[in-house]
């Protein structure tokens, strides 16, 4: 049915076109025929013009190189790019990273502390400093106390706690004075980076030992490198080599007698000490009195 309708429509248009052609005069038909190509030409021209105006993707070899004037014009019309802030950001990031592991600004050195404190005693001491001062919001995260030194290095949680802690140590005692130690001595606090003493002596000593610049080691090496003479070797091995053989025997005999006498006196005193302890425990009725000659300066006289 659809094909039948299309066929009827074509026939209708065909008959109408023939009827119009028969009714149009010859001159008008020629003008119409002449105008038809002319009307079609501008359309083609317009189309070609539009195609020419449209930028074609030409290959790189056929592209026209830009002149210096064009380059200058492009540079002048292009807005200036914002200055990069990479260096500043990198510096800030580096500083933050360094401060992340560097806790020097959070450390305080407290001096005039008693020596030979155990770790538990150090913890107890720092807790007593902060007792009743909770409003200052000071938190100690680490302490360092060398046994033979009289200072403590305290690491705080934040740098803002350093000044209040120093003020607490230096003026937190009775009457606005410094906090005192167990013997009544005044404590003194200072920033670790401002304190020139601290554990610098220990670090310098370790560095000297590592680098081999210690004076004691140098003297030992110098003594070891010294060449001994023959007499010095004999003095070290056989001290009595200068004496005749009979004199050597006498000296050795006297030394042996002296050592034996000292050992006899020591054993006698030890035996009486044991008897006295047994008498105290009730294991013996009475402790005998020690010999008088044992308590003398020279208990055994030698010729």
C-alpha positions as CSV (number, residue, x, y, z in Angstrom):
1,X,0.0,0.0,0.0
2,X,2.9,2.4,0.8
3,X,4.5,1.7,-2.5
4,X,1.2,2.3,-4.3
5,X,0.8,5.7,-2.7
6,X,4.4,6.8,-3.6
7,X,3.7,5.8,-7.2
8,X,0.5,7.9,-7.3
9,X,2.4,10.8,-5.8
10,X,5.2,10.6,-8.5
11,X,2.6,10.5,-11.2
12,X,0.8,13.5,-9.8
13,X,4.0,15.6,-9.7
14,X,5.0,14.4,-13.2
15,X,1.7,15.4,-14.7
16,X,1.7,18.8,-12.9
17,X,5.2,19.5,-14.2
18,X,4.2,18.7,-17.8
19,X,1.2,20.9,-17.6
20,X,3.2,23.9,-16.3
21,X,5.8,23.4,-19.1
22,X,3.1,23.4,-21.7
23,X,1.5,26.6,-20.3
24,X,4.9,28.6,-20.0
25,X,5.9,30.6,-23.2
26,X,9.1,29.7,-25.0
27,X,11.0,32.9,-24.0
28,X,10.1,32.5,-20.3
29,X,11.2,28.9,-20.5
30,X,14.6,29.9,-21.9
31,X,15.0,32.5,-19.2
32,X,14.1,30.1,-16.6
33,X,16.6,27.6,-18.0
34,X,19.3,30.3,-18.1
35,X,18.6,31.4,-14.6
36,X,18.7,28.0,-13.2
37,X,22.5,27.4,-13.7
38,X,23.2,31.0,-12.7
39,X,21.3,30.5,-9.4
40,X,23.2,27.3,-8.8
41,X,26.6,28.9,-9.4
42,X,26.5,31.4,-6.5
43,X,25.5,28.6,-4.2
44,X,28.5,26.6,-5.2
45,X,30.7,29.7,-4.9
46,X,29.4,30.3,-1.4
47,X,30.0,26.7,-0.5
48,X,33.5,26.8,-1.8
49,X,34.2,30.1,0.0
50,X,33.0,28.7,3.3
51,X,35.2,25.6,2.7
52,X,38.2,27.9,2.1
53,X,37.5,30.0,5.2
54,X,37.3,26.8,7.3
55,X,40.9,26.1,8.6
56,X,42.2,22.9,7.2
57,X,44.5,20.5,9.0
58,X,47.5,21.0,6.8
59,X,50.6,18.9,7.3
60,X,53.5,20.3,9.3
61,X,55.8,20.6,6.2
62,X,53.3,22.8,4.2
63,X,52.5,25.1,7.2
64,X,53.7,28.7,6.7
65,X,56.4,29.6,9.3
66,X,55.5,32.4,11.6
67,X,57.5,35.6,11.2
68,X,59.2,37.6,13.9
69,X,56.4,40.2,13.8
70,X,53.8,37.5,14.3
71,X,55.8,36.0,17.2
72,X,56.2,39.4,18.8
73,X,52.4,40.0,18.5
74,X,51.6,36.6,20.0
75,X,54.0,37.3,22.9
76,X,52.6,40.7,23.6
77,X,49.0,39.5,23.5
78,X,49.6,36.5,25.8
79,X,49.0,37.4,29.4
80,X,52.1,37.0,31.7
81,X,52.1,33.7,33.6
82,X,52.0,33.8,37.4
83,X,55.5,33.6,39.0
84,X,56.0,30.0,40.4
85,X,56.2,29.7,44.2
86,X,57.8,26.3,44.1
87,X,61.0,27.5,45.9
88,X,59.1,29.1,48.7
89,X,56.8,26.0,49.1
90,X,59.8,23.7,49.0
91,X,61.6,25.8,51.6
92,X,58.6,25.7,53.9
93,X,58.2,22.0,53.4
94,X,61.8,21.3,54.1
95,X,61.7,23.5,57.3
96,X,58.6,21.6,58.5
97,X,60.3,18.3,57.8
98,X,63.4,19.3,59.7
99,X,61.4,20.6,62.6
100,X,59.4,17.3,62.6
101,X,62.4,15.3,63.8
102,X,64.5,18.1,65.4
103,X,63.3,18.7,68.9
104,X,66.1,21.0,70.0
105,X,63.7,23.9,70.6
106,X,61.6,21.7,72.9
107,X,64.5,20.8,75.2
108,X,65.4,22.4,78.5
109,X,68.5,21.8,80.7
110,X,67.9,21.9,84.5
111,X,71.1,22.2,86.5
112,X,72.2,21.7,90.1
113,X,70.3,18.4,90.3
114,X,71.7,15.7,92.6
115,X,74.0,13.1,91.1
116,X,73.5,9.4,90.9
117,X,69.7,9.4,90.5
118,X,67.9,6.3,89.3
119,X,65.4,6.5,86.4
120,X,62.5,6.1,88.8
121,X,63.8,8.9,91.0
122,X,64.2,11.2,88.0
123,X,60.6,10.6,87.0
124,X,59.5,11.2,90.6
125,X,61.5,14.5,90.7
126,X,60.0,15.9,87.5
127,X,56.5,14.9,88.6
128,X,57.1,16.9,91.9
129,X,58.1,20.0,89.8
130,X,54.8,19.9,88.0
131,X,52.7,19.0,91.0
132,X,50.0,21.7,91.5
133,X,50.9,23.4,88.3
134,X,48.4,21.7,86.0
135,X,47.0,25.0,84.8
136,X,50.3,25.6,83.0
137,X,49.5,22.6,80.8
138,X,53.2,21.4,80.7
139,X,53.8,17.9,79.6
140,X,57.2,16.2,79.8
141,X,57.7,13.4,77.2
142,X,61.3,12.5,77.8
143,X,64.2,13.0,80.3
144,X,67.9,12.4,80.1
145,X,70.0,12.3,83.3
146,X,73.7,11.1,83.2
147,X,74.4,9.4,86.5
148,X,77.6,11.3,87.3
149,X,76.4,14.7,86.1
150,X,74.3,17.3,88.0
151,X,71.9,18.2,85.2
152,X,68.7,16.9,83.5
153,X,67.7,17.4,79.9
154,X,63.9,17.6,79.6
155,X,62.0,17.3,76.3
156,X,58.6,18.9,76.3
157,X,55.6,18.1,74.2
158,X,55.4,21.5,72.4
159,X,57.7,24.5,72.0
160,X,55.2,26.8,73.6
161,X,55.7,25.0,76.9
162,X,59.4,25.8,77.1
163,X,59.2,29.4,78.5
164,X,56.5,28.5,81.2
165,X,58.6,25.5,82.3
166,X,61.8,27.6,82.6
167,X,59.9,30.3,84.5
168,X,58.5,27.5,86.8
169,X,62.0,26.2,87.6
170,X,63.6,29.6,88.1
171,X,60.8,31.4,90.0
172,X,58.4,28.6,91.1
173,X,59.9,28.1,94.6
174,X,59.1,29.8,97.9
175,X,59.0,33.6,97.8
176,X,59.4,33.7,94.0
177,X,62.8,32.0,94.2
178,X,64.0,29.0,92.2
179,X,62.9,25.4,93.1
180,X,65.4,23.7,95.3
181,X,66.9,20.2,95.3
182,X,66.9,17.8,98.3
183,X,69.9,19.5,99.8
184,X,68.5,23.0,99.5
185,X,70.4,24.1,96.4
186,X,68.6,26.3,93.8
187,X,67.9,24.8,90.5
188,X,68.5,26.7,87.2
189,X,66.8,26.0,83.9
190,X,67.8,27.2,80.4
191,X,67.1,26.3,76.8
192,X,69.2,23.4,75.6
193,X,70.3,25.3,72.4
194,X,71.4,28.3,74.6
195,X,73.2,26.1,77.2
196,X,76.9,25.6,76.1
197,X,77.6,23.0,78.7
198,X,75.0,20.2,78.8
199,X,76.2,17.0,77.3
200,X,78.7,18.8,75.0
201,X,81.5,17.5,77.1
202,X,80.3,13.9,76.6
203,X,79.9,14.5,72.9
204,X,83.4,16.0,72.6
205,X,84.9,13.1,74.6
206,X,83.1,10.5,72.4
207,X,84.3,12.5,69.3
208,X,87.9,12.5,70.5
209,X,87.7,8.8,71.2
210,X,86.3,8.2,67.7
211,X,88.8,10.4,65.9
212,X,91.8,9.2,67.9
213,X,92.7,12.6,69.3
214,X,92.5,11.8,73.0
215,X,95.6,12.8,74.9
216,X,95.6,9.6,77.0
217,X,95.5,7.4,73.9
218,X,98.3,9.5,72.4
219,X,100.5,9.0,75.4
220,X,99.8,5.3,75.5
221,X,100.7,5.0,71.8
222,X,103.9,7.0,72.4
223,X,104.8,4.8,75.3
224,X,104.1,1.7,73.3
225,X,106.3,2.9,70.4
226,X,109.2,3.6,72.7
227,X,112.2,1.2,72.3
228,X,113.4,-0.2,75.6
229,X,117.1,-0.7,76.3
230,X,118.6,-4.0,77.5
231,X,118.7,-2.9,81.1
232,X,115.1,-1.8,81.1
233,X,114.1,-5.1,79.8
234,X,116.0,-6.9,82.6
235,X,114.5,-4.6,85.2
236,X,111.0,-5.6,84.0
237,X,111.7,-9.3,83.8
238,X,114.2,-10.0,86.6
239,X,114.2,-7.0,89.0
240,X,117.1,-8.5,91.2
241,X,119.5,-9.1,88.3
242,X,121.9,-6.3,89.6
243,X,122.4,-8.1,93.0
244,X,124.7,-11.1,93.5
245,X,123.0,-14.5,93.7
246,X,123.3,-14.7,97.6
247,X,121.7,-11.3,98.0
248,X,118.9,-12.3,95.7
249,X,118.2,-15.4,97.9
250,X,118.1,-13.3,101.1
251,X,115.7,-10.7,99.5
252,X,113.4,-13.4,98.3
253,X,113.4,-15.2,101.6
254,X,112.5,-12.0,103.5
255,X,109.7,-11.3,101.1
256,X,108.3,-14.8,101.5
257,X,108.4,-14.6,105.4
258,X,106.7,-11.2,105.3
259,X,103.9,-12.5,103.1
260,X,103.4,-15.6,105.3
261,X,103.3,-13.5,108.5
262,X,100.6,-11.2,107.0
263,X,98.6,-14.2,105.9
264,X,98.8,-15.8,109.4
265,X,97.6,-12.6,111.1
266,X,94.8,-12.2,108.7
267,X,93.6,-15.8,109.2
268,X,93.8,-15.4,113.0
269,X,91.7,-12.3,113.0
270,X,89.2,-14.0,110.7
271,X,88.9,-16.9,113.0
272,X,88.2,-14.7,116.1
273,X,85.6,-12.8,114.1
274,X,83.7,-16.0,113.3
275,X,83.8,-17.0,117.0
276,X,82.4,-13.6,118.0
277,X,79.5,-14.0,115.4
278,X,78.7,-17.5,116.8
279,X,78.6,-16.0,120.4
280,X,76.1,-13.4,119.2
281,X,73.8,-16.0,117.7
282,X,73.9,-18.1,120.8
283,X,75.9,-20.9,119.2
284,X,78.8,-20.4,121.7
285,X,78.6,-19.6,125.4
286,X,81.4,-17.1,125.4
287,X,83.8,-15.7,122.8
288,X,87.5,-15.9,123.7
289,X,89.4,-12.7,123.8
290,X,91.7,-12.1,120.8
291,X,95.4,-12.2,121.4
292,X,97.0,-8.9,122.2
293,X,100.0,-9.3,119.9
294,X,97.6,-9.8,116.9
295,X,96.3,-6.2,117.4
296,X,99.7,-4.6,117.4
297,X,101.1,-2.7,114.5
298,X,103.9,-5.2,113.9
299,X,102.4,-8.4,115.1
300,X,105.4,-10.6,113.9
301,X,108.7,-9.0,114.2
302,X,111.3,-9.8,111.6
303,X,115.1,-9.5,111.9
